[in-house]
Amino acid sequence: MPDVGEELIYRLRDYSLSEHVRVVEIDTRKKTPRYVVEFLDGDNAGAQENVPGGRLRGNWSDVAAYDELMANWERIDQVELTDSEQTAVGQVFDLLIPEEVAEYEWSPVRYATRVHQRNALQKLIGITVDDLLAQNEGFDLDGDVMLSADGTLAIAECACRINPMPVLDWVLEGEKDYREKSTNGRAAVSYDKHAYTTSPEWEYQWYLEHVRPVHELLRSWCGQRAATLQERLGAAEAENRRLNELISRIFEELKRLGYSQATDYLIRTYEEERITPANYRPVVDRPLKPSEIPVRYVTRPRRWGY
């Protein structure tokens, strides 16, 4: 808490010019104290003003370092993310970027990223922090690196390229959820605590305006190849389940028709020859030594003489 007589940095707003003031009185009439300050330099020299404590930014002796810091914050505060970008970035960081490696912040610059561990982040996104700084605004702060919102977007996109499947799985689950909501609505509670069910039309409109743009953005970050691969894998698994159900019905029908013995043989063969992740990958064994090769006895064919 500043004391009377201290010379401080005064800023009307975060990115206003720093002004030199001295505290001449502390106004304690309200719960939050205010300060009567006298301006010592510039056009307002000699003037006094009752100001909130938030405008007093530190000792005047530190003004050079403070001005440099605020200039850096202003430099990275030039881009504002869209709502879809904000949601997409938040989801990617939740899924792929541990907080001890890097985290996006809200203040003083929204969605600026603080990088704590350079090497760990490089492994997650495939490029160095220096590469990020070469393409986006940033600066060093207390041993960490601060990046602008553009840098935050770059981190999210690179992370999706390196590890797309968790993100694509999240998108797929979200689409399944909204497919259900757009058909049947969802249970909700109003502000006055009354339970009700939303309309499918409202849910679908919300999906079009707010959810689908996020999903499309995430898919574009992951890349067409990864998105296509996930769709192919999902389709293959769904088709496998469908065929299993069909085979089961066929076996039941064969047994009902009296072909129990043949059906049991087919079921056994089907289970033994099933292709699973455990046996799909070919196993490469070393060549057998001559002593390890099993002996095969071949009967010599009879030769007929004339």
Beta strands, then each sheet from edge to edge (+ up, - down):
strand 1: 7-10
strand 2: 19-27
strand 3: 34-39
strand 4: 48-52
strand 5: 56-59
strand 6: 102-105
strand 7: 112-115
strand 8: 138-141
strand 9: 144-147
strand 10: 187-189
strand 11: 195-197
sheet 1: 4+ 3- 2+ 1- 5+
sheet 2: 6+ 7- 9+ 8-
sheet 3: 10+ 11-
end
